[in-house]
């Protein structure tokens, strides 16, 4: 996976560990943001899938990262940024 310089810096500044990025890839729900990006975030269903696959306790301990999201370019798949949302996404 190709990361932009911005994505690397933001992940470090926001304290998002690499395991969360892997969880977003494996279990997250992607949707198109209407501006050329694909946003991947956790949903209730994806958290349930993580609990089935990884166990309830590890998932519970990492619950602070359920508000994390990843934005990828829809053109070449480059990761644009990583962040923690403070409110709901507007889906288009």
PyMOL Python script that loads the backbone (N, CA, C, O; Angstrom):
from pymol import cmd

cmd.read_pdbstr("""\
ATOM      1  N   UNK A   1       0.835  -1.171   0.000  1.00  0.00           N
ATOM      2  CA  UNK A   1       0.000   0.000   0.000  1.00  0.00           C
ATOM      3  C   UNK A   1       0.886   1.241   0.000  1.00  0.00           C
ATOM      4  O   UNK A   1       1.884   1.295   0.718  1.00  0.00           O
ATOM      5  N   UNK A   2       0.528   2.220  -0.791  1.00  0.00           N
ATOM      6  CA  UNK A   2       1.298   3.446  -0.920  1.00  0.00           C
ATOM      7  C   UNK A   2       0.675   4.521  -0.029  1.00  0.00           C
ATOM      8  O   UNK A   2      -0.528   4.776  -0.098  1.00  0.00           O
ATOM      9  N   UNK A   3       1.498   5.143   0.800  1.00  0.00           N
ATOM     10  CA  UNK A   3       1.037   6.200   1.695  1.00  0.00           C
ATOM     11  C   UNK A   3       1.610   7.530   1.248  1.00  0.00           C
ATOM     12  O   UNK A   3       2.783   7.620   0.887  1.00  0.00           O
ATOM     13  N   UNK A   4       0.786   8.554   1.272  1.00  0.00           N
ATOM     14  CA  UNK A   4       1.292   9.891   0.999  1.00  0.00           C
ATOM     15  C   UNK A   4       2.063  10.362   2.228  1.00  0.00           C
ATOM     16  O   UNK A   4       1.897   9.822   3.322  1.00  0.00           O
ATOM     17  N   UNK A   5       2.902  11.369   2.039  1.00  0.00           N
ATOM     18  CA  UNK A   5       3.648  11.928   3.164  1.00  0.00           C
ATOM     19  C   UNK A   5       2.675  12.474   4.211  1.00  0.00           C
ATOM     20  O   UNK A   5       2.918  12.363   5.413  1.00  0.00           O
ATOM     21  N   UNK A   6       1.586  13.057   3.748  1.00  0.00           N
ATOM     22  CA  UNK A   6       0.566  13.601   4.645  1.00  0.00           C
ATOM     23  C   UNK A   6      -0.027  12.497   5.520  1.00  0.00           C
ATOM     24  O   UNK A   6      -0.215  12.696   6.720  1.00  0.00           O
ATOM     25  N   UNK A   7      -0.324  11.338   4.932  1.00  0.00           N
ATOM     26  CA  UNK A   7      -0.922  10.225   5.672  1.00  0.00           C
ATOM     27  C   UNK A   7       0.033   9.702   6.742  1.00  0.00           C
ATOM     28  O   UNK A   7      -0.396   9.405   7.857  1.00  0.00           O
ATOM     29  N   UNK A   8       1.299   9.589   6.424  1.00  0.00           N
ATOM     30  CA  UNK A   8       2.280   9.111   7.400  1.00  0.00           C
ATOM     31  C   UNK A   8       2.380  10.060   8.587  1.00  0.00           C
ATOM     32  O   UNK A   8       2.407   9.628   9.739  1.00  0.00           O
ATOM     33  N   UNK A   9       2.432  11.341   8.296  1.00  0.00           N
ATOM     34  CA  UNK A   9       2.543  12.346   9.360  1.00  0.00           C
ATOM     35  C   UNK A   9       1.285  12.357  10.214  1.00  0.00           C
ATOM     36  O   UNK A   9       1.376  12.376  11.442  1.00  0.00           O
ATOM     37  N   UNK A  10       0.124  12.345   9.593  1.00  0.00           N
ATOM     38  CA  UNK A  10      -1.138  12.408  10.338  1.00  0.00           C
ATOM     39  C   UNK A  10      -1.349  11.169  11.213  1.00  0.00           C
ATOM     40  O   UNK A  10      -1.825  11.287  12.342  1.00  0.00           O
ATOM     41  N   UNK A  11      -1.003   9.996  10.707  1.00  0.00           N
ATOM     42  CA  UNK A  11      -1.145   8.782  11.514  1.00  0.00           C
ATOM     43  C   UNK A  11      -0.285   8.872  12.769  1.00  0.00           C
ATOM     44  O   UNK A  11      -0.716   8.475  13.852  1.00  0.00           O
ATOM     45  N   UNK A  12       0.933   9.394  12.623  1.00  0.00           N
ATOM     46  CA  UNK A  12       1.820   9.539  13.760  1.00  0.00           C
ATOM     47  C   UNK A  12       1.298  10.609  14.721  1.00  0.00           C
ATOM     48  O   UNK A  12       1.277  10.391  15.932  1.00  0.00           O
ATOM     49  N   UNK A  13       0.880  11.752  14.200  1.00  0.00           N
ATOM     50  CA  UNK A  13       0.384  12.835  15.048  1.00  0.00           C
ATOM     51  C   UNK A  13      -0.875  12.444  15.812  1.00  0.00           C
ATOM     52  O   UNK A  13      -1.064  12.855  16.957  1.00  0.00           O
ATOM     53  N   UNK A  14      -1.733  11.653  15.181  1.00  0.00           N
ATOM     54  CA  UNK A  14      -3.010  11.280  15.796  1.00  0.00           C
ATOM     55  C   UNK A  14      -2.920   9.990  16.592  1.00  0.00           C
ATOM     56  O   UNK A  14      -3.913   9.551  17.173  1.00  0.00           O
ATOM     57  N   UNK A  15      -1.756   9.384  16.627  1.00  0.00           N
ATOM     58  CA  UNK A  15      -1.541   8.204  17.446  1.00  0.00           C
ATOM     59  C   UNK A  15      -2.316   6.987  16.987  1.00  0.00           C
ATOM     60  O   UNK A  15      -2.838   6.235  17.810  1.00  0.00           O
ATOM     61  N   UNK A  16      -2.395   6.784  15.675  1.00  0.00           N
ATOM     62  CA  UNK A  16      -3.109   5.641  15.125  1.00  0.00           C
ATOM     63  C   UNK A  16      -2.095   4.535  14.836  1.00  0.00           C
ATOM     64  O   UNK A  16      -1.259   4.682  13.945  1.00  0.00           O
ATOM     65  N   UNK A  17      -2.163   3.424  15.585  1.00  0.00           N
ATOM     66  CA  UNK A  17      -1.183   2.355  15.376  1.00  0.00           C
ATOM     67  C   UNK A  17      -1.432   1.601  14.070  1.00  0.00           C
ATOM     68  O   UNK A  17      -2.549   1.604  13.554  1.00  0.00           O
ATOM     69  N   UNK A  18      -0.406   0.964  13.543  1.00  0.00           N
ATOM     70  CA  UNK A  18      -0.549   0.223  12.279  1.00  0.00           C
ATOM     71  C   UNK A  18      -1.593  -0.891  12.331  1.00  0.00           C
ATOM     72  O   UNK A  18      -2.182  -1.220  11.301  1.00  0.00           O
ATOM     73  N   UNK A  19      -1.838  -1.482  13.507  1.00  0.00           N
ATOM     74  CA  UNK A  19      -2.832  -2.550  13.596  1.00  0.00           C
ATOM     75  C   UNK A  19      -4.224  -2.028  13.261  1.00  0.00           C
ATOM     76  O   UNK A  19      -5.050  -2.764  12.721  1.00  0.00           O
ATOM     77  N   UNK A  20      -4.487  -0.772  13.575  1.00  0.00           N
ATOM     78  CA  UNK A  20      -5.798  -0.179  13.266  1.00  0.00           C
ATOM     79  C   UNK A  20      -5.942  -0.022  11.759  1.00  0.00           C
ATOM     80  O   UNK A  20      -7.024  -0.242  11.214  1.00  0.00           O
ATOM     81  N   UNK A  21      -4.882   0.351  11.092  1.00  0.00           N
ATOM     82  CA  UNK A  21      -4.914   0.443   9.635  1.00  0.00           C
ATOM     83  C   UNK A  21      -5.192  -0.925   9.025  1.00  0.00           C
ATOM     84  O   UNK A  21      -5.960  -1.031   8.069  1.00  0.00           O
ATOM     85  N   UNK A  22      -4.583  -1.963   9.562  1.00  0.00           N
ATOM     86  CA  UNK A  22      -4.836  -3.319   9.074  1.00  0.00           C
ATOM     87  C   UNK A  22      -6.284  -3.712   9.319  1.00  0.00           C
ATOM     88  O   UNK A  22      -6.923  -4.299   8.446  1.00  0.00           O
ATOM     89  N   UNK A  23      -6.821  -3.386  10.528  1.00  0.00           N
ATOM     90  CA  UNK A  23      -8.220  -3.687  10.835  1.00  0.00           C
ATOM     91  C   UNK A  23      -9.152  -2.950   9.881  1.00  0.00           C
ATOM     92  O   UNK A  23     -10.163  -3.511   9.459  1.00  0.00           O
ATOM     93  N   UNK A  24      -8.837  -1.718   9.538  1.00  0.00           N
ATOM     94  CA  UNK A  24      -9.666  -0.980   8.581  1.00  0.00           C
ATOM     95  C   UNK A  24      -9.666  -1.683   7.227  1.00  0.00           C
ATOM     96  O   UNK A  24     -10.705  -1.779   6.574  1.00  0.00           O
ATOM     97  N   UNK A  25      -8.513  -2.169   6.809  1.00  0.00           N
ATOM     98  CA  UNK A  25      -8.433  -2.884   5.527  1.00  0.00           C
ATOM     99  C   UNK A  25      -9.232  -4.181   5.568  1.00  0.00           C
ATOM    100  O   UNK A  25      -9.937  -4.507   4.613  1.00  0.00           O
ATOM    101  N   UNK A  26      -9.129  -4.914   6.656  1.00  0.00           N
ATOM    102  CA  UNK A  26      -9.765  -6.222   6.753  1.00  0.00           C
ATOM    103  C   UNK A  26     -11.260  -6.158   7.065  1.00  0.00           C
ATOM    104  O   UNK A  26     -12.047  -6.907   6.486  1.00  0.00           O
ATOM    105  N   UNK A  27     -11.655  -5.266   7.978  1.00  0.00           N
ATOM    106  CA  UNK A  27     -13.021  -5.285   8.492  1.00  0.00           C
ATOM    107  C   UNK A  27     -13.819  -4.015   8.212  1.00  0.00           C
ATOM    108  O   UNK A  27     -15.041  -4.025   8.353  1.00  0.00           O
ATOM    109  N   UNK A  28     -13.174  -2.941   7.825  1.00  0.00           N
ATOM    110  CA  UNK A  28     -13.858  -1.665   7.641  1.00  0.00           C
ATOM    111  C   UNK A  28     -14.819  -1.659   6.464  1.00  0.00           C
ATOM    112  O   UNK A  28     -14.715  -2.479   5.551  1.00  0.00           O
ATOM    113  N   UNK A  29     -15.755  -0.722   6.501  1.00  0.00           N
ATOM    114  CA  UNK A  29     -16.748  -0.564   5.437  1.00  0.00           C
ATOM    115  C   UNK A  29     -16.369   0.658   4.589  1.00  0.00           C
ATOM    116  O   UNK A  29     -16.380   1.780   5.095  1.00  0.00           O
ATOM    117  N   UNK A  30     -16.035   0.457   3.309  1.00  0.00           N
ATOM    118  CA  UNK A  30     -15.680   1.587   2.447  1.00  0.00           C
ATOM    119  C   UNK A  30     -16.917   2.231   1.817  1.00  0.00           C
ATOM    120  O   UNK A  30     -17.918   1.564   1.558  1.00  0.00           O
ATOM    121  N   UNK A  31     -16.824   3.540   1.578  1.00  0.00           N
ATOM    122  CA  UNK A  31     -17.841   4.241   0.809  1.00  0.00           C
ATOM    123  C   UNK A  31     -17.181   5.409   0.084  1.00  0.00           C
ATOM    124  O   UNK A  31     -16.185   5.964   0.547  1.00  0.00           O
ATOM    125  N   UNK A  32     -17.748   5.766  -1.048  1.00  0.00           N
ATOM    126  CA  UNK A  32     -17.227   6.849  -1.884  1.00  0.00           C
ATOM    127  C   UNK A  32     -17.637   8.181  -1.268  1.00  0.00           C
ATOM    128  O   UNK A  32     -18.793   8.352  -0.883  1.00  0.00           O
ATOM    129  N   UNK A  33     -16.707   9.123  -1.172  1.00  0.00           N
ATOM    130  CA  UNK A  33     -17.021  10.390  -0.511  1.00  0.00           C
ATOM    131  C   UNK A  33     -17.524  11.483  -1.452  1.00  0.00           C
ATOM    132  O   UNK A  33     -17.895  12.565  -0.996  1.00  0.00           O
ATOM    133  N   UNK A  34     -17.543  11.217  -2.749  1.00  0.00           N
ATOM    134  CA  UNK A  34     -18.039  12.206  -3.694  1.00  0.00           C
ATOM    135  C   UNK A  34     -16.999  13.208  -4.162  1.00  0.00           C
ATOM    136  O   UNK A  34     -17.308  14.091  -4.962  1.00  0.00           O
ATOM    137  N   UNK A  35     -15.765  13.084  -3.672  1.00  0.00           N
ATOM    138  CA  UNK A  35     -14.697  14.008  -4.049  1.00  0.00           C
ATOM    139  C   UNK A  35     -13.467  13.273  -4.565  1.00  0.00           C
ATOM    140  O   UNK A  35     -12.370  13.832  -4.560  1.00  0.00           O
ATOM    141  N   UNK A  36     -13.630  12.037  -5.008  1.00  0.00           N
ATOM    142  CA  UNK A  36     -12.506  11.293  -5.544  1.00  0.00           C
ATOM    143  C   UNK A  36     -11.804  10.420  -4.518  1.00  0.00           C
ATOM    144  O   UNK A  36     -10.711   9.920  -4.783  1.00  0.00           O
ATOM    145  N   UNK A  37     -12.403  10.228  -3.364  1.00  0.00           N
ATOM    146  CA  UNK A  37     -11.789   9.408  -2.331  1.00  0.00           C
ATOM    147  C   UNK A  37     -12.714   8.310  -1.862  1.00  0.00           C
ATOM    148  O   UNK A  37     -13.934   8.395  -2.003  1.00  0.00           O
ATOM    149  N   UNK A  38     -12.117   7.286  -1.307  1.00  0.00           N
ATOM    150  CA  UNK A  38     -12.869   6.196  -0.705  1.00  0.00           C
ATOM    151  C   UNK A  38     -12.551   6.198   0.784  1.00  0.00           C
ATOM    152  O   UNK A  38     -11.404   5.994   1.182  1.00  0.00           O
ATOM    153  N   UNK A  39     -13.563   6.428   1.597  1.00  0.00           N
ATOM    154  CA  UNK A  39     -13.410   6.490   3.044  1.00  0.00           C
ATOM    155  C   UNK A  39     -13.739   5.115   3.612  1.00  0.00           C
ATOM    156  O   UNK A  39     -14.777   4.537   3.288  1.00  0.00           O
ATOM    157  N   UNK A  40     -12.866   4.600   4.448  1.00  0.00           N
ATOM    158  CA  UNK A  40     -13.095   3.319   5.113  1.00  0.00           C
ATOM    159  C   UNK A  40     -13.207   3.591   6.602  1.00  0.00           C
ATOM    160  O   UNK A  40     -12.324   4.207   7.197  1.00  0.00           O
ATOM    161  N   UNK A  41     -14.295   3.129   7.200  1.00  0.00           N
ATOM    162  CA  UNK A  41     -14.544   3.351   8.614  1.00  0.00           C
ATOM    163  C   UNK A  41     -15.149   2.103   9.240  1.00  0.00           C
ATOM    164  O   UNK A  41     -15.564   1.191   8.525  1.00  0.00           O
ATOM    165  N   UNK A  42     -15.201   2.054  10.554  1.00  0.00           N
ATOM    166  CA  UNK A  42     -15.803   0.934  11.256  1.00  0.00           C
ATOM    167  C   UNK A  42     -17.295   1.161  11.413  1.00  0.00           C
ATOM    168  O   UNK A  42     -17.742   2.286  11.637  1.00  0.00           O
ATOM    169  N   UNK A  43     -18.058   0.094  11.294  1.00  0.00           N
ATOM    170  CA  UNK A  43     -19.495   0.117  11.541  1.00  0.00           C
ATOM    171  C   UNK A  43     -19.795  -0.925  12.626  1.00  0.00           C
ATOM    172  O   UNK A  43     -18.912  -1.680  13.033  1.00  0.00           O
ATOM    173  N   UNK A  44     -21.039  -0.956  13.082  1.00  0.00           N
ATOM    174  CA  UNK A  44     -21.418  -1.961  14.076  1.00  0.00           C
ATOM    175  C   UNK A  44     -21.175  -3.366  13.546  1.00  0.00           C
ATOM    176  O   UNK A  44     -20.703  -4.245  14.267  1.00  0.00           O
ATOM    177  N   UNK A  45     -21.508  -3.562  12.271  1.00  0.00           N
ATOM    178  CA  UNK A  45     -21.328  -4.876  11.666  1.00  0.00           C
ATOM    179  C   UNK A  45     -19.847  -5.261  11.581  1.00  0.00           C
ATOM    180  O   UNK A  45     -19.485  -6.415  11.813  1.00  0.00           O
ATOM    181  N   UNK A  46     -19.003  -4.292  11.248  1.00  0.00           N
ATOM    182  CA  UNK A  46     -17.578  -4.608  11.132  1.00  0.00           C
ATOM    183  C   UNK A  46     -16.966  -4.907  12.502  1.00  0.00           C
ATOM    184  O   UNK A  46     -16.065  -5.740  12.607  1.00  0.00           O
ATOM    185  N   UNK A  47     -17.445  -4.238  13.547  1.00  0.00           N
ATOM    186  CA  UNK A  47     -16.963  -4.520  14.900  1.00  0.00           C
ATOM    187  C   UNK A  47     -17.390  -5.927  15.316  1.00  0.00           C
ATOM    188  O   UNK A  47     -16.612  -6.642  15.948  1.00  0.00           O
ATOM    189  N   UNK A  48     -18.591  -6.327  14.978  1.00  0.00           N
ATOM    190  CA  UNK A  48     -19.044  -7.695  15.290  1.00  0.00           C
ATOM    191  C   UNK A  48     -18.194  -8.731  14.563  1.00  0.00           C
ATOM    192  O   UNK A  48     -17.864  -9.774  15.126  1.00  0.00           O
ATOM    193  N   UNK A  49     -17.842  -8.444  13.312  1.00  0.00           N
ATOM    194  CA  UNK A  49     -16.974  -9.356  12.565  1.00  0.00           C
ATOM    195  C   UNK A  49     -15.598  -9.463  13.219  1.00  0.00           C
ATOM    196  O   UNK A  49     -15.027 -10.551  13.285  1.00  0.00           O
ATOM    197  N   UNK A  50     -15.060  -8.338  13.702  1.00  0.00           N
ATOM    198  CA  UNK A  50     -13.770  -8.368  14.389  1.00  0.00           C
ATOM    199  C   UNK A  50     -13.858  -9.216  15.648  1.00  0.00           C
ATOM    200  O   UNK A  50     -12.946  -9.990  15.939  1.00  0.00           O
ATOM    201  N   UNK A  51     -14.955  -9.076  16.403  1.00  0.00           N
ATOM    202  CA  UNK A  51     -15.122  -9.872  17.617  1.00  0.00           C
ATOM    203  C   UNK A  51     -15.177 -11.358  17.302  1.00  0.00           C
ATOM    204  O   UNK A  51     -14.610 -12.166  18.038  1.00  0.00           O
ATOM    205  N   UNK A  52     -15.851 -11.732  16.218  1.00  0.00           N
ATOM    206  CA  UNK A  52     -15.910 -13.138  15.831  1.00  0.00           C
ATOM    207  C   UNK A  52     -14.535 -13.656  15.428  1.00  0.00           C
ATOM    208  O   UNK A  52     -14.165 -14.782  15.760  1.00  0.00           O
ATOM    209  N   UNK A  53     -13.789 -12.836  14.718  1.00  0.00           N
ATOM    210  CA  UNK A  53     -12.507 -13.265  14.177  1.00  0.00           C
ATOM    211  C   UNK A  53     -11.369 -13.193  15.204  1.00  0.00           C
ATOM    212  O   UNK A  53     -10.546 -14.105  15.283  1.00  0.00           O
ATOM    213  N   UNK A  54     -11.324 -12.108  15.993  1.00  0.00           N
ATOM    214  CA  UNK A  54     -10.191 -11.854  16.875  1.00  0.00           C
ATOM    215  C   UNK A  54     -10.481 -12.136  18.343  1.00  0.00           C
ATOM    216  O   UNK A  54      -9.551 -12.290  19.135  1.00  0.00           O
ATOM    217  N   UNK A  55     -11.741 -12.205  18.714  1.00  0.00           N
ATOM    218  CA  UNK A  55     -12.108 -12.371  20.111  1.00  0.00           C
ATOM    219  C   UNK A  55     -12.614 -11.060  20.696  1.00  0.00           C
ATOM    220  O   UNK A  55     -12.222  -9.977  20.261  1.00  0.00           O
ATOM    221  N   UNK A  56     -13.478 -11.175  21.674  1.00  0.00           N
ATOM    222  CA  UNK A  56     -14.117  -9.996  22.253  1.00  0.00           C
ATOM    223  C   UNK A  56     -13.142  -9.125  23.044  1.00  0.00           C
ATOM    224  O   UNK A  56     -13.192  -7.899  22.939  1.00  0.00           O
ATOM    225  N   UNK A  57     -12.265  -9.730  23.828  1.00  0.00           N
ATOM    226  CA  UNK A  57     -11.391  -8.958  24.712  1.00  0.00           C
ATOM    227  C   UNK A  57     -10.392  -8.067  23.958  1.00  0.00           C
ATOM    228  O   UNK A  57     -10.277  -6.888  24.295  1.00  0.00           O
ATOM    229  N   UNK A  58      -9.661  -8.582  22.950  1.00  0.00           N
ATOM    230  CA  UNK A  58      -8.742  -7.690  22.225  1.00  0.00           C
ATOM    231  C   UNK A  58      -9.472  -6.535  21.539  1.00  0.00           C
ATOM    232  O   UNK A  58      -8.965  -5.415  21.491  1.00  0.00           O
ATOM    233  N   UNK A  59     -10.650  -6.810  21.018  1.00  0.00           N
ATOM    234  CA  UNK A  59     -11.414  -5.768  20.335  1.00  0.00           C
ATOM    235  C   UNK A  59     -11.893  -4.726  21.341  1.00  0.00           C
ATOM    236  O   UNK A  59     -11.867  -3.529  21.056  1.00  0.00           O
ATOM    237  N   UNK A  60     -12.330  -5.177  22.515  1.00  0.00           N
ATOM    238  CA  UNK A  60     -12.784  -4.248  23.547  1.00  0.00           C
ATOM    239  C   UNK A  60     -11.649  -3.323  23.994  1.00  0.00           C
ATOM    240  O   UNK A  60     -11.865  -2.134  24.226  1.00  0.00           O
ATOM    241  N   UNK A  61     -10.459  -3.871  24.110  1.00  0.00           N
ATOM    242  CA  UNK A  61      -9.316  -3.059  24.550  1.00  0.00           C
ATOM    243  C   UNK A  61      -8.920  -1.989  23.517  1.00  0.00           C
ATOM    244  O   UNK A  61      -8.364  -0.950  23.873  1.00  0.00           O
ATOM    245  N   UNK A  62      -9.209  -2.252  22.261  1.00  0.00           N
ATOM    246  CA  UNK A  62      -8.864  -1.302  21.208  1.00  0.00           C
ATOM    247  C   UNK A  62     -10.057  -0.452  20.779  1.00  0.00           C
ATOM    248  O   UNK A  62     -10.020   0.179  19.722  1.00  0.00           O
ATOM    249  N   UNK A  63     -11.108  -0.430  21.584  1.00  0.00           N
ATOM    250  CA  UNK A  63     -12.340   0.257  21.205  1.00  0.00           C
ATOM    251  C   UNK A  63     -12.160   1.770  21.028  1.00  0.00           C
ATOM    252  O   UNK A  63     -12.970   2.400  20.349  1.00  0.00           O
ATOM    253  N   UNK A  64     -11.137   2.356  21.612  1.00  0.00           N
ATOM    254  CA  UNK A  64     -10.908   3.790  21.446  1.00  0.00           C
ATOM    255  C   UNK A  64     -10.590   4.157  19.991  1.00  0.00           C
ATOM    256  O   UNK A  64     -10.700   5.321  19.606  1.00  0.00           O
ATOM    257  N   UNK A  65     -10.197   3.167  19.190  1.00  0.00           N
ATOM    258  CA  UNK A  65      -9.831   3.425  17.802  1.00  0.00           C
ATOM    259  C   UNK A  65     -10.968   3.162  16.820  1.00  0.00           C
ATOM    260  O   UNK A  65     -10.751   3.218  15.610  1.00  0.00           O
ATOM    261  N   UNK A  66     -12.172   2.878  17.308  1.00  0.00           N
ATOM    262  CA  UNK A  66     -13.305   2.626  16.417  1.00  0.00           C
ATOM    263  C   UNK A  66     -13.761   3.875  15.685  1.00  0.00           C
ATOM    264  O   UNK A  66     -14.526   3.769  14.727  1.00  0.00           O
ATOM    265  N   UNK A  67     -13.324   5.039  16.095  1.00  0.00           N
ATOM    266  CA  UNK A  67     -13.677   6.283  15.407  1.00  0.00           C
ATOM    267  C   UNK A  67     -12.653   6.655  14.335  1.00  0.00           C
ATOM    268  O   UNK A  67     -12.746   7.721  13.727  1.00  0.00           O
ATOM    269  N   UNK A  68     -11.695   5.789  14.109  1.00  0.00           N
ATOM    270  CA  UNK A  68     -10.669   6.061  13.095  1.00  0.00           C
ATOM    271  C   UNK A  68     -11.219   5.798  11.703  1.00  0.00           C
ATOM    272  O   UNK A  68     -12.130   4.993  11.508  1.00  0.00           O
ATOM    273  N   UNK A  69     -10.642   6.497  10.753  1.00  0.00           N
ATOM    274  CA  UNK A  69     -11.009   6.309   9.347  1.00  0.00           C
ATOM    275  C   UNK A  69      -9.778   6.471   8.482  1.00  0.00           C
ATOM    276  O   UNK A  69      -8.764   7.025   8.906  1.00  0.00           O
ATOM    277  N   UNK A  70      -9.887   5.975   7.256  1.00  0.00           N
ATOM    278  CA  UNK A  70      -8.803   6.072   6.275  1.00  0.00           C
ATOM    279  C   UNK A  70      -9.397   6.550   4.972  1.00  0.00           C
ATOM    280  O   UNK A  70     -10.461   6.081   4.567  1.00  0.00           O
ATOM    281  N   UNK A  71      -8.724   7.482   4.303  1.00  0.00           N
ATOM    282  CA  UNK A  71      -9.176   7.979   3.011  1.00  0.00           C
ATOM    283  C   UNK A  71      -8.135   7.578   1.969  1.00  0.00           C
ATOM    284  O   UNK A  71      -6.951   7.896   2.090  1.00  0.00           O
ATOM    285  N   UNK A  72      -8.613   6.867   0.936  1.00  0.00           N
ATOM    286  CA  UNK A  72      -7.757   6.435  -0.167  1.00  0.00           C
ATOM    287  C   UNK A  72      -8.216   7.113  -1.453  1.00  0.00           C
ATOM    288  O   UNK A  72      -9.387   7.462  -1.603  1.00  0.00           O
ATOM    289  N   UNK A  73      -7.297   7.290  -2.358  1.00  0.00           N
ATOM    290  CA  UNK A  73      -7.630   7.819  -3.672  1.00  0.00           C
ATOM    291  C   UNK A  73      -8.363   6.746  -4.465  1.00  0.00           C
ATOM    292  O   UNK A  73      -7.954   5.585  -4.473  1.00  0.00           O
ATOM    293  N   UNK A  74      -9.446   7.135  -5.131  1.00  0.00           N
ATOM    294  CA  UNK A  74     -10.174   6.168  -5.950  1.00  0.00           C
ATOM    295  C   UNK A  74      -9.472   5.928  -7.282  1.00  0.00           C
ATOM    296  O   UNK A  74      -9.827   5.004  -8.013  1.00  0.00           O
ATOM    297  N   UNK A  75      -8.487   6.749  -7.600  1.00  0.00           N
ATOM    298  CA  UNK A  75      -7.781   6.611  -8.874  1.00  0.00           C
ATOM    299  C   UNK A  75      -6.637   5.610  -8.815  1.00  0.00           C
ATOM    300  O   UNK A  75      -6.526   4.734  -9.672  1.00  0.00           O
ATOM    301  N   UNK A  76      -5.774   5.743  -7.787  1.00  0.00           N
ATOM    302  CA  UNK A  76      -4.601   4.878  -7.731  1.00  0.00           C
ATOM    303  C   UNK A  76      -4.440   4.136  -6.406  1.00  0.00           C
ATOM    304  O   UNK A  76      -3.469   3.396  -6.249  1.00  0.00           O
ATOM    305  N   UNK A  77      -5.351   4.302  -5.446  1.00  0.00           N
ATOM    306  CA  UNK A  77      -5.294   3.564  -4.192  1.00  0.00           C
ATOM    307  C   UNK A  77      -4.334   4.113  -3.158  1.00  0.00           C
ATOM    308  O   UNK A  77      -4.128   3.483  -2.121  1.00  0.00           O
ATOM    309  N   UNK A  78      -3.744   5.266  -3.409  1.00  0.00           N
ATOM    310  CA  UNK A  78      -2.843   5.883  -2.451  1.00  0.00           C
ATOM    311  C   UNK A  78      -3.621   6.318  -1.217  1.00  0.00           C
ATOM    312  O   UNK A  78      -4.696   6.906  -1.331  1.00  0.00           O
ATOM    313  N   UNK A  79      -3.076   6.027  -0.034  1.00  0.00           N
ATOM    314  CA  UNK A  79      -3.710   6.467   1.205  1.00  0.00           C
ATOM    315  C   UNK A  79      -3.441   7.960   1.351  1.00  0.00           C
ATOM    316  O   UNK A  79      -2.291   8.396   1.397  1.00  0.00           O
ATOM    317  N   UNK A  80      -4.522   8.734   1.422  1.00  0.00           N
ATOM    318  CA  UNK A  80      -4.411  10.191   1.487  1.00  0.00           C
ATOM    319  C   UNK A  80      -4.244  10.657   2.921  1.00  0.00           C
ATOM    320  O   UNK A  80      -3.375  11.480   3.208  1.00  0.00           O
ATOM    321  N   UNK A  81      -5.069  10.139   3.829  1.00  0.00           N
ATOM    322  CA  UNK A  81      -4.974  10.547   5.222  1.00  0.00           C
ATOM    323  C   UNK A  81      -5.607   9.503   6.128  1.00  0.00           C
ATOM    324  O   UNK A  81      -6.366   8.641   5.685  1.00  0.00           O
ATOM    325  N   UNK A  82      -5.276   9.605   7.400  1.00  0.00           N
ATOM    326  CA  UNK A  82      -5.869   8.800   8.454  1.00  0.00           C
ATOM    327  C   UNK A  82      -6.314   9.763   9.546  1.00  0.00           C
ATOM    328  O   UNK A  82      -5.648  10.767   9.798  1.00  0.00           O
ATOM    329  N   UNK A  83      -7.417   9.468  10.184  1.00  0.00           N
ATOM    330  CA  UNK A  83      -7.889  10.374  11.215  1.00  0.00           C
ATOM    331  C   UNK A  83      -8.868   9.727  12.161  1.00  0.00           C
ATOM    332  O   UNK A  83      -9.200   8.548  12.044  1.00  0.00           O
ATOM    333  N   UNK A  84      -9.328  10.541  13.116  1.00  0.00           N
ATOM    334  CA  UNK A  84     -10.356  10.127  14.062  1.00  0.00           C
ATOM    335  C   UNK A  84     -11.519  11.083  13.893  1.00  0.00           C
ATOM    336  O   UNK A  84     -11.360  12.298  14.013  1.00  0.00           O
ATOM    337  N   UNK A  85     -12.679  10.535  13.616  1.00  0.00           N
ATOM    338  CA  UNK A  85     -13.828  11.407  13.370  1.00  0.00           C
ATOM    339  C   UNK A  85     -14.409  11.906  14.683  1.00  0.00           C
ATOM    340  O   UNK A  85     -14.355  11.224  15.706  1.00  0.00           O
ATOM    341  N   UNK A  86     -14.965  13.107  14.633  1.00  0.00           N
ATOM    342  CA  UNK A  86     -15.602  13.690  15.809  1.00  0.00           C
ATOM    343  C   UNK A  86     -17.113  13.767  15.647  1.00  0.00           C
ATOM    344  O   UNK A  86     -17.837  14.029  16.608  1.00  0.00           O
ATOM    345  N   UNK A  87     -17.583  13.537  14.421  1.00  0.00           N
ATOM    346  CA  UNK A  87     -19.023  13.486  14.163  1.00  0.00           C
ATOM    347  C   UNK A  87     -19.276  12.537  13.008  1.00  0.00           C
ATOM    348  O   UNK A  87     -18.334  12.012  12.415  1.00  0.00           O
ATOM    349  N   UNK A  88     -20.536  12.315  12.686  1.00  0.00           N
ATOM    350  CA  UNK A  88     -20.893  11.342  11.653  1.00  0.00           C
ATOM    351  C   UNK A  88     -20.472  11.815  10.270  1.00  0.00           C
ATOM    352  O   UNK A  88     -20.382  13.014  10.007  1.00  0.00           O
ATOM    353  N   UNK A  89     -20.215  10.852   9.391  1.00  0.00           N
ATOM    354  CA  UNK A  89     -19.890  11.167   8.007  1.00  0.00           C
ATOM    355  C   UNK A  89     -21.165  11.454   7.233  1.00  0.00           C
ATOM    356  O   UNK A  89     -22.202  10.841   7.485  1.00  0.00           O
ATOM    357  N   UNK A  90     -21.090  12.381   6.297  1.00  0.00           N
ATOM    358  CA  UNK A  90     -22.183  12.643   5.367  1.00  0.00           C
ATOM    359  C   UNK A  90     -21.983  11.736   4.165  1.00  0.00           C
ATOM    360  O   UNK A  90     -21.066  11.948   3.371  1.00  0.00           O
ATOM    361  N   UNK A  91     -22.823  10.739   4.025  1.00  0.00           N
ATOM    362  CA  UNK A  91     -22.696   9.827   2.886  1.00  0.00           C
ATOM    363  C   UNK A  91     -23.445  10.356   1.704  1.00  0.00           C
ATOM    364  O   UNK A  91     -24.554  10.873   1.840  1.00  0.00           O
ATOM    365  N   UNK A  92     -22.841  10.231   0.527  1.00  0.00           N
ATOM    366  CA  UNK A  92     -23.455  10.765  -0.690  1.00  0.00           C
ATOM    367  C   UNK A  92     -23.932   9.657  -1.560  1.00  0.00           C
ATOM    368  O   UNK A  92     -24.480   9.907  -2.634  1.00  0.00           O
TER     369      UNK A  92
END
""", "prot")
cmd.dss("prot")
cmd.show_as("cartoon", "prot")
cmd.util.cbc("prot")
cmd.orient("prot")
